[in-house]
Amino acid sequence: TDDMKTTLDFYADVLGIRLVHAMKVRDGLGTGPDNRGNPPFERLRHYFFDMGNDESLAFFEMPKGAKSQTDRDALGGMQHVSFTSNKSGFDEVRRRLDERGIPYLGPIDILGKRAQSIYFFDPSQIRLEVTWHRADPENPSVIEDMAMTKAQARAELATLCDDPAWIERHVAHMPD
């Protein structure tokens, strides 16, 4: 982001994701010898949000105009971030978006109608998706709901590679 205040307001107030850590990266981590992959600027804000399930989402605040907006559909760009919610949380996000006049696409059935998503943009034009799963609307199990059989996965992987051993290695853990 190039506007941490707007980003914080959006993620906390619109999506209901709590801030858990706010800092400025110490000198030397941007352009100095201690840089371990941080953006090449000193003293950037780096804020962390609680995603639940012991997961976090973090943002660096880039200096305004220092970098151009990337093409989200380019290699290395971030196409979108998907959040899973229970049905009541999904409805609450929709209410907050509606209340603020933030446009969204959906709800749209996905995963063979096993789930439903809405799509919208944050203030930095990051495409976001919020999804709820019909199997257990208030206690979603994303991996369980998305899991496919070996046969289903084999069919897709065969379009990628014609090596049966390679395919079997990647589907061995899946149910029959």
N, C-alpha and C positions, 0 to 999 in steps of 0.2 A: 504494500500500500504506500501511497505517498501522503496519506492523511490518516494518522493513527486515531485521532479523536473520532472522526466519522466512522472508521472501521470499528472502534470499540463500541460506539453507540449502536451501530447496526447489529453486530454479533450479540451484544448483551441485551439490547432493548427489543430488537425485532426477532432474533432467533432464540433468545433466552439462554444463551451460552455464557457462563460466568467467567469473568477474568480471574485468573489464579496467580499470575506473576507478571509484573511490569518492571522492565529494566532498560538501561542503556548499556550497550555492549562496551566494555572497557577499551581504552586506547590500546592500539596495537593489534586488535583482532580484525580490523577492517583492511588496513594496508600494510600493517607491520609484519614482522617475521612470525608472529603467533597466529596469523590467519589460518584457519582450518576449513575454509570454504565459505566463510561469511561474505556478504556483499562487500565490495571494495570501498567502503566508506567508514569513517570513524564515528564512534558514539551514536550509533543507530539505536532507535527504540526497538525492543524485541519483546512483544507481549504474548502471553500464553493464555489460552482459554480451555476450560474443562469441558471435554466432549462426553464425559461419562465413561463408565467401564474402564477407568484408569488410562484414558487416552486424552491427548491434548492436540490443539490446533494452535500454531504459532505464526505470527506475522512479524516481519521486519518492516520498519518505516524507511522507505528510500527518500532521499532528498528530492523535493519537487523538481521535475524537469531533468533529473540526472540520468534517467533511463527511459526509453520509450516503452509504451504498452506492447506486450508481445501478442502475437497471433495465437490464440488459444488452441487453434487446430494445427499448429506447426509442430514438427518434431521438437521435443524438449519443452514445449509449452504445456500448460496445465489445462486440459480440455474442460473438466469440471470437477467439483468436489461433491460427493454424495453423502448425505447424512441419513441414518436410519432413525426413525422415531416410532414411538407407539402412536396409536390412532389419535388419542387425545392431544398429544404433543403436535402431531401433524395438523390437526384442526386449529390448535392455538397459533401455529406459525401462519397458517392461512388467514386467521383473524387479524393478526398483527400486520401482515402484508396489506390486507384490504384496508385496515384502519389508516395506514400510512400512504395509501394510493400507490403501492409498489406493484407493478404488473408481474404476473406469472403465467406460465403455460401449464394447463392441467386443471384438475387431476387427470392423469393419463395412466391407464392400466399398463403394467409392465410384467415381465417374467411370466408370460402366459396367463395374465390376470391374477397371479398370486400376490401381486403388490400394486400399489398405486403411488405415483410420484407427481410432484410439482417442480417446475424449473423457473429460476429467476436469477437476477444478477445482484451482486453486492456493490457497494459504492466504488470499488476498484474495477468493476466490470468482470469479476470472477463469476463464472456460471456456477450456480449452486443447484442441488437437487435434494429434496426432502422426500423420504419414502416411508410408508407404513406397510406392514405385511399382514395379509388377511388370515393366515393360519392361526395366529395368536395376536390379535390387534393390540393388546396392552403389554405383552411380553415378547417382543419379536426376537426371533432367532435367525439372523440373516444367513449364516452359513448353512444351517439346516434347511432353510427355505429355498436357497439357491442351488443346493447340491443336485447334481444330476447323476444318472446311472453311467456305468462304464460304457455301455453301448451308445448312449447319447454323446458322451465326450469323444469316444473313438471316431464317430462319424464326423465330427467337426475337426478333430486333430488330423484326420486323414486328408483333409483339404490343405493342410499346412505342411505335412511331411509324409512320405510314403515308406518310412522305416517302421515296421510293426513292433520291433523291440523298443524303439524310442516311444512310440505311442503307448505300449503296455506299461512302460516305466512310469508314465505320467498319469495313468488311470488305475494303477494297481490298488490304491487306497480307496477308490470309489466303490459304492455299493453295486451289486449286480443288477 
